[in-house]
Amino acid sequence: MCEANAYLQDGDRETLIMEAVDVLEPDGENCWRLVGIFGDQKTVNGRIKRMNLVDHKILFEALG
């Protein structure tokens, strides 16, 4: 399976945003739409800090 888990990093803390992300699309400036394997959706405000597809991890950095 190729889906990844998305996390938001704020300082030293990483918080799980969504599991099993299948689609990652830009949705404006520093805004991203995440779609899960079952069609669930979330919007994330932040920058992509790192994507590690071998570890199935997308790390967003909080802005501000």
matplotlib code that plots the C-alpha trace (Angstrom):
import matplotlib.pyplot as plt

x = [0.0, 1.2, -0.8, 1.0, 0.1, 0.2, 1.5, 1.7, 4.8, 4.5, 7.7, 9.0, 5.6, 4.2, 0.5, -1.2, -3.6, -4.8, -4.0, -4.0, -3.7, -4.0, -4.2, -2.4, -3.4, -2.7, -5.8, -4.5, -1.3, 0.1, -3.2, -3.4, -6.4, -5.8, -8.0, -7.9, -8.3, -12.0, -12.8, -12.5, -11.0, -9.2, -7.6, -4.2, -2.7, 1.1, 4.2, 5.3, 8.5, 9.3, 7.8, 9.3, 7.4, 9.4, 8.3, 4.8, 5.0, 4.1, 5.3, 3.7, 5.2, 2.8, 3.0, 3.3]
y = [0.0, 3.5, 5.7, 7.8, 9.4, 13.2, 15.0, 18.7, 19.9, 22.8, 23.4, 20.1, 18.4, 16.3, 15.7, 13.2, 14.9, 12.0, 8.4, 6.6, 9.7, 8.8, 12.2, 15.4, 18.5, 22.2, 24.2, 27.8, 29.3, 27.2, 25.2, 21.5, 19.1, 15.6, 12.7, 9.4, 6.0, 5.9, 9.4, 11.3, 14.8, 17.4, 20.7, 21.6, 25.1, 24.9, 24.1, 20.7, 20.2, 16.7, 13.7, 10.3, 7.9, 4.8, 5.5, 6.6, 10.0, 13.5, 16.2, 19.7, 22.7, 25.0, 28.7, 31.6]
z = [0.0, -0.8, 1.5, 4.2, 7.5, 7.8, 10.8, 11.8, 13.5, 15.9, 17.7, 19.0, 18.9, 16.0, 15.9, 13.7, 11.3, 9.2, 8.6, 5.2, 3.1, -0.6, -2.3, -1.4, -3.4, -3.1, -2.1, -2.1, -0.7, 2.2, 2.2, 1.3, 0.8, 2.1, 0.9, 2.7, 1.2, 2.2, 0.8, 4.0, 3.6, 5.7, 4.9, 6.4, 6.6, 6.7, 4.6, 3.7, 5.7, 4.6, 2.8, 3.5, 1.3, 2.4, 5.9, 4.7, 6.4, 5.4, 7.8, 7.6, 9.5, 11.2, 10.1, 12.4]

ax = plt.figure().add_subplot(projection="3d")
ax.plot(x, y, z, "-o")
ax.set_aspect("equal")
plt.show()
